[in-house]
């Protein structure tokens, strides 16, 4: 009979895992998963784990959802994939129609790629190329926020501001202009005031550099990999107006926050804005298959629409662009949103989560509990009064990860930030258990952190 040990031993011979220092696994056991059902994952030894992070933020409706499974099987029996250059298929046409109907107004064109980072590459290239086609080839720079994360391909990594990911590859990257993050609140400052202060600095950057800037790129409302840093929607409203005034595109990276995570279908809705480019992935296929889409305007599309010999076309491609299986399961996911009024139920679940988290506000090592919709985070510090953080080499997040796992809960803290981003099928009772179990794991992890090699193995986002 296959066991966790058997799978782990075979894995470590050949598999190089993402976002992992593999040396950690000399002491830290892998967790082989045999099956998933609903909100639970089950290993080969029969232990179950509540998936409190939606398997890297992708799973919306639980594992092995019967209706999503059925849609996938039906599509596989008909058409698994076809080249999207010069060909098309029903699933991708219908998906594009549905997305356009759901997205902020004016985003009428859909360009598909294979994953979130690839979608960011598309948006960056499309913005720069559009300005070139408009006779402004000098507009080649980008403005990105401090503490931003946009992916790990070269263009996406270039606009990312997390040194753990980007510093090694600095010789390959072209750094953007950096603007202060609206999530960087000063002591006693309100979220709207922090947004206004950050926007003043952005205005200065745009006034000085708009002539050379193609686009501003932001993660709307929540900077995920930076530790679920959250900011006020007013910043996006002000930013949209500023980009319009200065003649600069706005790229909204909703890879992590789209599809209901923040309390609305798309985070931009809370600011009442439409970006020039909306990048979606992760929840697009409810965690089933890799796919991303860049939604843009007719005006951007028209800049590229010309005879072939003008060289204005956007010649970007991926082999699996518009994959039929991914498109069909994405459509089935959108059907669940419509049928079950998911957004309204998420607001009810978010209220339960806020209530369950309330006691942690008084924890002596909790600096802040923050929440936007179905995303919540608990930031841990050594000293609450001064805000003194834990030394990253203590690996408090890893200790909390291990303490939660042995209690049957999958968390993946980002440094000393414990966050929750569960699938939408979670029940109020499961939310309360998840938070209570996490609180126990926090106490155990802070009492004695694991002494495992390098920082940010399983605790990295």
Secondary structure, DSSP 8 states (H G I E B T S, - for coil): ---HHHHHHHHHHH---TT--GGGGGTS----EEEEEBTEEEETTS-EEEETTHHHHT-SS-BT-HHHHHHHHHHHTT-S----SS---HHHHHHHHHHHHHSSTTEEEEEEESSHHHHHHHHHHHHHHHHHHTT-TT--EEEEETT----SSHHHHHT---HHHHGGGGGG----EEE--TT---TT--HHHHHHHHHHHHHHHHHHHGGGEEEEEE-SSEETTTTSEE--THHHHHHHHHHHHHT-EEEEE-TTTTTTTTSSSSGGGGGT---SEEEE-GGGGTTSS--EEEEEEHHHHHHH-S-GGGT-S-----TTTT-HHHHHHHHHHHHHHHHHTHHHHHHHHHHHHHHHHGGGGG-TTEEEEEEETTEEEEEE-SBTTTTB---GGG-HHHHHHHHHHTTTEE---BTTEEEE---TT--HHHHHHHHHHHHHHHHHHHHS----SSS-STT--
